[in-house]
Amino acid sequence: MSAALELRADLPVLDAGLDLTLTAPKPVDAEIVIYGGLDPDTDELIENAKKAVEILSREYGVEALVVPNTIYWGMGPGLGMPYGIPVLVINGKEVSRGRVLSPDEIVVHTLMLLGHSGEEDVAPIVGVERKQLEAVATAW
């Protein structure tokens, strides 16, 4: 037992003056995960994903989150950059490997994986028909 409790002494309480009010995080509709290295292609894909998140939020009301992950690899004889990075995964589904998608392509894949049904909204982005988009979204 502490000496303060035994003597029944009051301990001073300091008020730091900090507001510790917690706010609930926003719900996220799509999680865009990028696995890549320390290379220009990965950096470009991350930037394109950030632009896609802005487009999704502004034009479609979809809240998305970009999560970049760095893959480290050994540097020795026979060890080098893994084949097929960067990798783009949206809501747990691998969308692309070894290729940098444009912001518009990321938007289309995200909307299709979320089950967006507005053909007039999605198709004009890349100038393709709805059936082609559905085939791409289900192929991954």
C-alpha positions in Angstrom: 0.0 0.0 0.0 1.3 3.4 -0.8 2.4 5.9 1.9 -0.1 8.5 0.5 -3.0 6.1 1.1 -1.8 5.1 4.5 -1.7 8.8 5.6 -4.9 9.6 3.8 -3.2 12.5 2.1 -4.8 14.1 -0.9 -2.6 14.1 -4.0 -2.6 17.1 -6.3 -4.3 16.8 -9.6 -2.8 18.7 -12.5 -5.1 19.8 -15.4 -3.1 19.8 -18.6 -5.8 21.8 -20.4 -6.0 19.3 -23.3 -9.2 18.5 -25.0 -9.3 14.7 -25.2 -12.6 14.4 -26.9 -12.5 11.4 -29.3 -14.3 11.4 -32.6 -15.5 8.3 -34.4 -13.6 7.6 -37.6 -15.5 7.9 -40.9 -16.7 4.6 -42.4 -14.7 3.6 -45.5 -16.4 2.1 -48.5 -13.1 1.1 -50.3 -9.6 0.3 -49.1 -7.0 0.7 -51.8 -3.8 -1.1 -50.8 -0.6 -0.7 -52.8 2.3 -3.1 -52.4 5.4 -1.8 -54.0 9.1 -1.0 -53.6 11.1 2.2 -53.4 10.8 2.9 -57.1 9.1 5.5 -59.3 6.4 3.2 -60.5 5.2 2.6 -57.0 5.3 6.3 -56.2 3.3 7.1 -59.3 0.7 4.5 -58.5 0.3 5.9 -54.9 -0.2 9.4 -56.4 -2.7 8.1 -58.9 -4.6 6.3 -56.1 -4.8 9.5 -54.1 -6.2 11.3 -57.1 -8.7 8.5 -57.6 -9.8 8.8 -53.9 -10.5 12.5 -54.5 -12.6 11.7 -57.6 -14.5 8.9 -55.8 -15.4 11.2 -53.0 -16.2 14.3 -55.0 -18.2 12.7 -57.9 -19.6 9.5 -56.4 -19.7 10.0 -52.7 -17.5 6.9 -52.1 -15.1 7.2 -49.1 -11.9 5.4 -49.9 -8.6 5.0 -48.1 -5.1 4.5 -49.6 -2.8 2.2 -47.8 0.7 2.0 -49.2 2.9 -0.9 -48.2 6.6 -1.3 -49.0 8.0 -4.7 -49.9 11.6 -5.1 -48.9 13.7 -7.6 -50.7 17.2 -9.0 -50.3 20.1 -7.4 -52.2 22.6 -10.0 -53.2 23.5 -12.3 -56.1 20.4 -13.5 -57.7 18.1 -11.4 -55.5 16.5 -8.3 -56.9 13.3 -6.5 -57.3 10.3 -8.9 -57.1 8.5 -9.5 -60.3 5.2 -7.8 -60.7 5.3 -4.8 -58.4 3.5 -2.5 -57.8 0.4 -4.5 -56.9 -2.9 -2.8 -56.5 -5.5 -4.4 -54.2 -9.0 -3.0 -53.7 -11.2 -4.4 -50.9 -9.1 -7.5 -50.8 -9.2 -8.2 -54.6 -6.0 -7.9 -56.6 -6.7 -5.5 -59.5 -3.4 -5.1 -61.1 0.2 -6.3 -60.9 3.3 -4.8 -62.4 1.4 -1.9 -64.0 0.7 1.6 -63.1 -3.0 2.3 -63.4 -4.3 5.8 -64.1 -6.6 7.5 -61.6 -9.6 6.9 -63.9 -8.8 3.2 -64.1 -8.6 3.0 -60.4 -12.0 4.8 -60.1 -13.6 2.4 -62.5 -12.2 -0.7 -60.8 -13.3 0.6 -57.4 -16.9 1.4 -58.6 -17.2 -2.0 -60.3 -16.0 -3.9 -57.2 -18.5 -1.9 -55.1 -21.3 -3.0 -57.4 -22.0 0.5 -58.8 -24.8 0.1 -61.3 -24.8 3.5 -63.1 -23.6 2.8 -66.6 -23.9 6.4 -67.5 -21.6 7.4 -64.7 -18.9 4.8 -65.1 -18.5 4.1 -68.8 -17.6 7.7 -70.0 -14.6 7.7 -67.8 -12.6 5.5 -70.0 -14.8 5.4 -73.1 -15.7 1.7 -72.9 -18.9 -0.2 -72.8 -20.4 -1.5 -69.5 -20.0 -5.2 -70.6 -16.2 -4.6 -71.0 -16.0 -3.0 -67.6 -17.9 -5.9 -66.0 -15.5 -8.4 -67.7 -12.5 -6.6 -66.3 -13.9 -6.3 -62.8 -14.8 -10.0 -62.6 -11.6 -11.2 -64.3 -9.5 -10.2 -61.2 
